[in-house]
Amino acid sequence: MSGRTVDPRRVPRLILVGVRTHVSYMSRSPIEITFAVLVPLVYATLAVYLFRAAGDPDRLLTASVGAGLMGIWGSVLFGSGGAVQNQRWLGTLETLVVAPTPLALVLLPITLATAVIGTYAMGATVLWGVLLFDVPLDFAHPLLFLVAVPVCVLALGMTGLLLAATFVLLRNANALANPLDTPVWLLSGLLVPVTVLPAWTHPVSWALPTTWGARAVHAATSGGDVLGPLLLAAGLGAVYALAAVLVLGRVERRARAAATLALT
């Protein structure tokens, strides 16, 4: 990636234009719309019934919020894998790789756009719980909740960016995205606490920015420390973004040498 630089003053505009473009593109895709609209509602319905069956009706709002986070993660994961595959199918991946703009700044708006589309899941699942299951909107820290959700979305986006960096080499990235969906949301505590998982999984959970982002959102919902997890989510998200840039440089050089970008 040597010689591929961009004026730092142009980066915010580049990201904003990229996010707007990809959000517009995905909002016109029937598959994206169906996945974004229906799947979070299924998650929310199952979560509410599970929490009620467990005799824990006081945590129904937590269940709705957790289902929303699951919907955002699913959107980011499959959007990151599908983004590379879509560019490959459209024949534009090679053009993006050789463009003067660093590849990381090309993929970042795509992953952020999938996270933005996924934020619908949060509002939809909470509203679904209120209208269908009479879930009370009693947030412990309403203002901090409005801060925690964007930070969690960014943490999810940075995780998706790192995954997208490895997806560049894969002919069928969705094949890897499918088995990553459930393990990551389980390890991140999006719906159930990580404390119920085996002890050997805890270090993996602590290394994920999604874990701390989800913990901040849940703390803002039901009570607890919000600022500590928020700072950890932001810090780990920055580390993941840096790791994605480094991985993309290596992956791009390998893809160029092996000629593995094209379909054939």
Contacts in CASP RR format, 6 or more apart in sequence:
PFRMAT RR
TARGET T0000
AUTHOR 0000-0000-0000
METHOD contacts of the structure
MODEL  1
MSGRTVDPRRVPRLILVGVRTHVSYMSRSPIEITFAVLVPLVYATLAVYL
FRAAGDPDRLLTASVGAGLMGIWGSVLFGSGGAVQNQRWLGTLETLVVAP
TPLALVLLPITLATAVIGTYAMGATVLWGVLLFDVPLDFAHPLLFLVAVP
VCVLALGMTGLLLAATFVLLRNANALANPLDTPVWLLSGLLVPVTVLPAW
THPVSWALPTTWGARAVHAATSGGDVLGPLLLAAGLGAVYALAAVLVLGR
VERRARAAATLALT
1 102 0 8 1.000
1 103 0 8 1.000
1 248 0 8 1.000
1 249 0 8 1.000
1 252 0 8 1.000
4 100 0 8 1.000
4 101 0 8 1.000
4 102 0 8 1.000
5 102 0 8 1.000
6 14 0 8 1.000
6 100 0 8 1.000
6 101 0 8 1.000
6 102 0 8 1.000
6 105 0 8 1.000
11 105 0 8 1.000
14 101 0 8 1.000
14 105 0 8 1.000
14 109 0 8 1.000
15 105 0 8 1.000
15 108 0 8 1.000
15 109 0 8 1.000
15 112 0 8 1.000
17 109 0 8 1.000
18 109 0 8 1.000
18 110 0 8 1.000
18 113 0 8 1.000
19 109 0 8 1.000
19 112 0 8 1.000
19 113 0 8 1.000
19 116 0 8 1.000
21 109 0 8 1.000
21 113 0 8 1.000
22 83 0 8 1.000
22 109 0 8 1.000
22 110 0 8 1.000
22 113 0 8 1.000
22 114 0 8 1.000
23 113 0 8 1.000
23 116 0 8 1.000
23 117 0 8 1.000
26 32 0 8 1.000
26 113 0 8 1.000
26 114 0 8 1.000
26 117 0 8 1.000
27 33 0 8 1.000
27 117 0 8 1.000
32 117 0 8 1.000
35 75 0 8 1.000
35 78 0 8 1.000
36 75 0 8 1.000
36 117 0 8 1.000
36 118 0 8 1.000
36 120 0 8 1.000
36 121 0 8 1.000
37 120 0 8 1.000
37 124 0 8 1.000
39 71 0 8 1.000
39 74 0 8 1.000
39 121 0 8 1.000
40 67 0 8 1.000
40 68 0 8 1.000
40 70 0 8 1.000
40 71 0 8 1.000
40 118 0 8 1.000
40 120 0 8 1.000
40 121 0 8 1.000
40 124 0 8 1.000
40 125 0 8 1.000
41 124 0 8 1.000
41 125 0 8 1.000
41 128 0 8 1.000
43 66 0 8 1.000
43 67 0 8 1.000
43 68 0 8 1.000
43 70 0 8 1.000
43 71 0 8 1.000
43 121 0 8 1.000
43 125 0 8 1.000
44 63 0 8 1.000
44 64 0 8 1.000
44 67 0 8 1.000
44 68 0 8 1.000
44 124 0 8 1.000
44 125 0 8 1.000
44 128 0 8 1.000
44 129 0 8 1.000
45 128 0 8 1.000
45 132 0 8 1.000
46 67 0 8 1.000
47 63 0 8 1.000
47 64 0 8 1.000
47 66 0 8 1.000
47 67 0 8 1.000
47 191 0 8 1.000
48 60 0 8 1.000
48 63 0 8 1.000
48 64 0 8 1.000
48 67 0 8 1.000
48 129 0 8 1.000
48 133 0 8 1.000
48 135 0 8 1.000
50 63 0 8 1.000
51 57 0 8 1.000
51 59 0 8 1.000
51 60 0 8 1.000
51 62 0 8 1.000
51 63 0 8 1.000
52 60 0 8 1.000
59 222 0 8 1.000
60 129 0 8 1.000
60 133 0 8 1.000
60 135 0 8 1.000
60 136 0 8 1.000
61 126 0 8 1.000
61 135 0 8 1.000
61 136 0 8 1.000
61 137 0 8 1.000
61 138 0 8 1.000
61 139 0 8 1.000
61 221 0 8 1.000
61 222 0 8 1.000
62 218 0 8 1.000
62 221 0 8 1.000
62 222 0 8 1.000
63 191 0 8 1.000
64 125 0 8 1.000
64 126 0 8 1.000
64 128 0 8 1.000
64 129 0 8 1.000
64 135 0 8 1.000
65 122 0 8 1.000
65 125 0 8 1.000
65 126 0 8 1.000
65 217 0 8 1.000
65 218 0 8 1.000
65 221 0 8 1.000
66 125 0 8 1.000
66 190 0 8 1.000
66 191 0 8 1.000
66 214 0 8 1.000
66 217 0 8 1.000
66 218 0 8 1.000
67 121 0 8 1.000
67 125 0 8 1.000
67 191 0 8 1.000
68 121 0 8 1.000
68 122 0 8 1.000
68 123 0 8 1.000
68 124 0 8 1.000
68 125 0 8 1.000
68 126 0 8 1.000
69 121 0 8 1.000
69 122 0 8 1.000
69 152 0 8 1.000
69 185 0 8 1.000
69 190 0 8 1.000
69 191 0 8 1.000
69 214 0 8 1.000
69 217 0 8 1.000
70 121 0 8 1.000
70 185 0 8 1.000
70 190 0 8 1.000
70 191 0 8 1.000
71 118 0 8 1.000
71 121 0 8 1.000
71 125 0 8 1.000
72 115 0 8 1.000
72 118 0 8 1.000
72 119 0 8 1.000
72 121 0 8 1.000
72 122 0 8 1.000
72 152 0 8 1.000
72 153 0 8 1.000
72 156 0 8 1.000
73 156 0 8 1.000
73 181 0 8 1.000
73 184 0 8 1.000
73 185 0 8 1.000
73 188 0 8 1.000
73 190 0 8 1.000
73 210 0 8 1.000
74 118 0 8 1.000
74 181 0 8 1.000
74 185 0 8 1.000
75 114 0 8 1.000
75 115 0 8 1.000
75 117 0 8 1.000
75 118 0 8 1.000
75 121 0 8 1.000
76 111 0 8 1.000
76 114 0 8 1.000
76 115 0 8 1.000
76 118 0 8 1.000
76 156 0 8 1.000
76 157 0 8 1.000
76 159 0 8 1.000
76 160 0 8 1.000
77 160 0 8 1.000
77 163 0 8 1.000
77 177 0 8 1.000
77 180 0 8 1.000
77 181 0 8 1.000
77 184 0 8 1.000
78 114 0 8 1.000
78 174 0 8 1.000
78 177 0 8 1.000
78 181 0 8 1.000
79 110 0 8 1.000
79 111 0 8 1.000
79 114 0 8 1.000
79 177 0 8 1.000
80 107 0 8 1.000
80 110 0 8 1.000
80 111 0 8 1.000
80 114 0 8 1.000
80 157 0 8 1.000
80 160 0 8 1.000
80 161 0 8 1.000
80 163 0 8 1.000
80 164 0 8 1.000
80 167 0 8 1.000
80 173 0 8 1.000
80 177 0 8 1.000
81 163 0 8 1.000
81 164 0 8 1.000
81 167 0 8 1.000
81 173 0 8 1.000
81 174 0 8 1.000
81 176 0 8 1.000
81 177 0 8 1.000
82 167 0 8 1.000
82 173 0 8 1.000
82 174 0 8 1.000
82 177 0 8 1.000
83 107 0 8 1.000
83 110 0 8 1.000
83 111 0 8 1.000
83 114 0 8 1.000
83 164 0 8 1.000
84 93 0 8 1.000
84 107 0 8 1.000
84 164 0 8 1.000
84 167 0 8 1.000
84 168 0 8 1.000
84 170 0 8 1.000
84 173 0 8 1.000
85 167 0 8 1.000
85 172 0 8 1.000
85 173 0 8 1.000
85 174 0 8 1.000
87 93 0 8 1.000
87 96 0 8 1.000
88 171 0 8 1.000
88 261 0 8 1.000
88 262 0 8 1.000
88 263 0 8 1.000
89 263 0 8 1.000
91 262 0 8 1.000
93 168 0 8 1.000
93 261 0 8 1.000
93 262 0 8 1.000
94 261 0 8 1.000
94 262 0 8 1.000
96 103 0 8 1.000
96 106 0 8 1.000
97 103 0 8 1.000
97 252 0 8 1.000
97 255 0 8 1.000
97 256 0 8 1.000
97 261 0 8 1.000
99 106 0 8 1.000
102 245 0 8 1.000
102 248 0 8 1.000
103 168 0 8 1.000
103 248 0 8 1.000
103 249 0 8 1.000
103 252 0 8 1.000
104 161 0 8 1.000
104 165 0 8 1.000
104 241 0 8 1.000
104 244 0 8 1.000
104 245 0 8 1.000
104 248 0 8 1.000
107 161 0 8 1.000
107 164 0 8 1.000
107 165 0 8 1.000
107 244 0 8 1.000
107 248 0 8 1.000
108 161 0 8 1.000
108 241 0 8 1.000
110 164 0 8 1.000
111 157 0 8 1.000
111 158 0 8 1.000
111 160 0 8 1.000
111 161 0 8 1.000
111 164 0 8 1.000
112 154 0 8 1.000
112 157 0 8 1.000
114 157 0 8 1.000
115 153 0 8 1.000
115 154 0 8 1.000
115 156 0 8 1.000
115 157 0 8 1.000
116 153 0 8 1.000
118 153 0 8 1.000
119 149 0 8 1.000
119 153 0 8 1.000
122 149 0 8 1.000
126 135 0 8 1.000
126 137 0 8 1.000
129 135 0 8 1.000
130 136 0 8 1.000
130 137 0 8 1.000
139 145 0 8 1.000
139 220 0 8 1.000
139 221 0 8 1.000
140 219 0 8 1.000
140 220 0 8 1.000
140 221 0 8 1.000
140 222 0 8 1.000
140 223 0 8 1.000
140 224 0 8 1.000
141 219 0 8 1.000
141 220 0 8 1.000
141 223 0 8 1.000
141 226 0 8 1.000
142 220 0 8 1.000
144 216 0 8 1.000
144 220 0 8 1.000
144 226 0 8 1.000
144 227 0 8 1.000
145 217 0 8 1.000
145 220 0 8 1.000
145 221 0 8 1.000
147 220 0 8 1.000
147 230 0 8 1.000
148 213 0 8 1.000
148 216 0 8 1.000
148 217 0 8 1.000
148 219 0 8 1.000
148 220 0 8 1.000
148 226 0 8 1.000
148 230 0 8 1.000
149 217 0 8 1.000
151 213 0 8 1.000
151 216 0 8 1.000
151 230 0 8 1.000
151 233 0 8 1.000
151 234 0 8 1.000
152 210 0 8 1.000
152 213 0 8 1.000
152 214 0 8 1.000
152 216 0 8 1.000
152 217 0 8 1.000
152 233 0 8 1.000
154 233 0 8 1.000
154 234 0 8 1.000
154 237 0 8 1.000
155 209 0 8 1.000
155 210 0 8 1.000
155 212 0 8 1.000
155 213 0 8 1.000
155 233 0 8 1.000
155 234 0 8 1.000
155 236 0 8 1.000
155 237 0 8 1.000
156 209 0 8 1.000
156 210 0 8 1.000
158 209 0 8 1.000
158 236 0 8 1.000
158 237 0 8 1.000
158 238 0 8 1.000
158 240 0 8 1.000
158 241 0 8 1.000
158 244 0 8 1.000
159 184 0 8 1.000
159 208 0 8 1.000
159 209 0 8 1.000
159 210 0 8 1.000
159 237 0 8 1.000
159 240 0 8 1.000
161 240 0 8 1.000
161 241 0 8 1.000
161 244 0 8 1.000
162 240 0 8 1.000
162 241 0 8 1.000
162 243 0 8 1.000
162 244 0 8 1.000
162 247 0 8 1.000
163 177 0 8 1.000
163 180 0 8 1.000
164 244 0 8 1.000
165 244 0 8 1.000
165 247 0 8 1.000
165 248 0 8 1.000
165 251 0 8 1.000
166 176 0 8 1.000
166 247 0 8 1.000
166 251 0 8 1.000
167 173 0 8 1.000
167 176 0 8 1.000
167 177 0 8 1.000
168 248 0 8 1.000
168 251 0 8 1.000
168 252 0 8 1.000
168 255 0 8 1.000
168 261 0 8 1.000
169 251 0 8 1.000
169 254 0 8 1.000
169 255 0 8 1.000
169 260 0 8 1.000
170 176 0 8 1.000
171 260 0 8 1.000
171 263 0 8 1.000
184 208 0 8 1.000
184 210 0 8 1.000
185 191 0 8 1.000
185 210 0 8 1.000
186 192 0 8 1.000
186 197 0 8 1.000
187 194 0 8 1.000
187 197 0 8 1.000
187 201 0 8 1.000
187 204 0 8 1.000
187 205 0 8 1.000
187 208 0 8 1.000
187 211 0 8 1.000
188 194 0 8 1.000
188 205 0 8 1.000
188 208 0 8 1.000
188 210 0 8 1.000
188 211 0 8 1.000
188 214 0 8 1.000
189 205 0 8 1.000
189 211 0 8 1.000
189 214 0 8 1.000
189 215 0 8 1.000
190 210 0 8 1.000
190 214 0 8 1.000
194 201 0 8 1.000
194 202 0 8 1.000
194 205 0 8 1.000
194 211 0 8 1.000
197 205 0 8 1.000
205 211 0 8 1.000
207 236 0 8 1.000
208 236 0 8 1.000
209 232 0 8 1.000
209 233 0 8 1.000
209 235 0 8 1.000
209 236 0 8 1.000
209 237 0 8 1.000
209 239 0 8 1.000
209 240 0 8 1.000
210 233 0 8 1.000
212 228 0 8 1.000
212 229 0 8 1.000
212 230 0 8 1.000
212 232 0 8 1.000
212 233 0 8 1.000
212 236 0 8 1.000
213 229 0 8 1.000
213 230 0 8 1.000
213 232 0 8 1.000
213 233 0 8 1.000
215 229 0 8 1.000
215 233 0 8 1.000
216 226 0 8 1.000
216 228 0 8 1.000
216 229 0 8 1.000
216 230 0 8 1.000
216 233 0 8 1.000
219 225 0 8 1.000
219 226 0 8 1.000
219 229 0 8 1.000
220 226 0 8 1.000
254 260 0 8 1.000
255 261 0 8 1.000
END
